[in-house]
Structure formats: C-alpha cells, structure tokens
Amino acid sequence: MTNISIEDVRSLARLSALHLDDDEAATLTHDIERIITYFGQLSELDTDGVEPTYYGMDLMNVSRDDEVVQDVNPERLTSLSEGGVVANQVKVPKVL
C-alpha cells in the first residue's frame, strides 16, 4: 500500500487552487490511498489475450450520400433580399 502524507495532499490542493481544512486533508489522504490500492489490484489482473477496447459499445457511424434537393426557387429567395443580387451574390444589410 502506498503511503500518501497529508503534506502530499496539501501540495496537490495548492496546485489545484483548493483550500482544505485539516479534516478534509485527512479524509482525502485516506481516499487517495484507497484509490491507489485499487489501481494496484487492477494492475495484477491477467489481461493476456484480451483485445483492447476504446469504447464499450459496438457502434458504427451511419452515413448517407448527399443528395441535392431543389424544392425552393432560388429566384424567389433572392427577390426577398433587400439588396437584391449583385455580381451573382445576394446582397445583405451591413451587420456591423
């Protein structure tokens, strides 16, 4: 079991810009030791023959082909603009 001192916890708290009182530092010392012990147990597991995974679910990206659908008349849209069409571009009011 790895020993974490209260000074280690206070140093981590200082780096994280956290203020801890004595009770909180003592509690976190115990919690961090338990977490490190748990990771030690995980490192003892035999993972030979286990394929690495990056995501727990078997999902696939579903995509479709882009299809141009012309259901709006471009001339009608450009006629609705205040500035009309200039040099084959729709002129719009200034934003700034």
N, C-alpha and C positions, 0 to 999 in steps of 0.2 A: 504494500500500500504506500502510495506517495504521500509524503507529509507536506501539507501546504500551511505555511505560517500566516498568522494574522498580518504580518508585515507584507507578505506576498499579496494578500487580498487588498490591503490598503494601497499598495503600489498600483494594482490593477484598477482600483477605484479612482485613484488620482489620474491615471492615464485615460480613464473613461469619463472624467469630469463628474464623478459621483461623490456625494458626501455620505459616509456611513458612520453610524454610531457604533459603540463597542459591541452591542448585542447583534446588530446586523452583520458586522465583520466576523464575529464568531460563528454565526449561523452559515454565512457564505463559505467560511473556511471548511466547515463540515460538509456542506453541499458539494463544493468543488472536489474534495477528496473522494466523495462517493461517485461523482461523475467520472473522475479519472480511473477509479477502480473498475467501474462498469466498462469503460473503454479497454481496460486491460483484459477483462473477461472476453470481450469481443475479439481481441487480437489472438486469443487462444483457440478460436474456432477453426476447424479444418475446412477450408474453402477450396480444396483441390477439386477440380472438375466442375466447379460452379461457374457458369458463364456470367460475366459482369453485366449488370443492367444499369441503365441511366434513368429509367422511368419505369415505375411499377406496373403500368398498364400497357397492353398491346394495342396502341392506337396507330392509325395511318392517316396521313394527310390526304384528304379527299379534295380533288380539284376538278374543275371543268374547263372546257375550251371557251374562250371568249367569243361571243357572237355579237356582231353589230346588229342592233335592232333599231330601225328608223321609224319610231312611232310619233315623233314630233317634227313638225315642219320647221327647218332652220330659218326660212324667210320670216315666218310668223314670230319666232323668238327674237330675231334681230330687229324686227319692227317694233317690238315692245321696249327696246332700249332707248333712253333719252337722246343719246348721241348718234344713234344710227351706226352704220358700218363705214369705217374709214380704212382704206388700204387692206381690205379683206379681213378686218378685225373689228370686233364690237367695241365701240367707244362707250366708256362708263364715266360717271362723275368722279372728280377727284376725291380721294379718301382722306388725304392729309390736309 
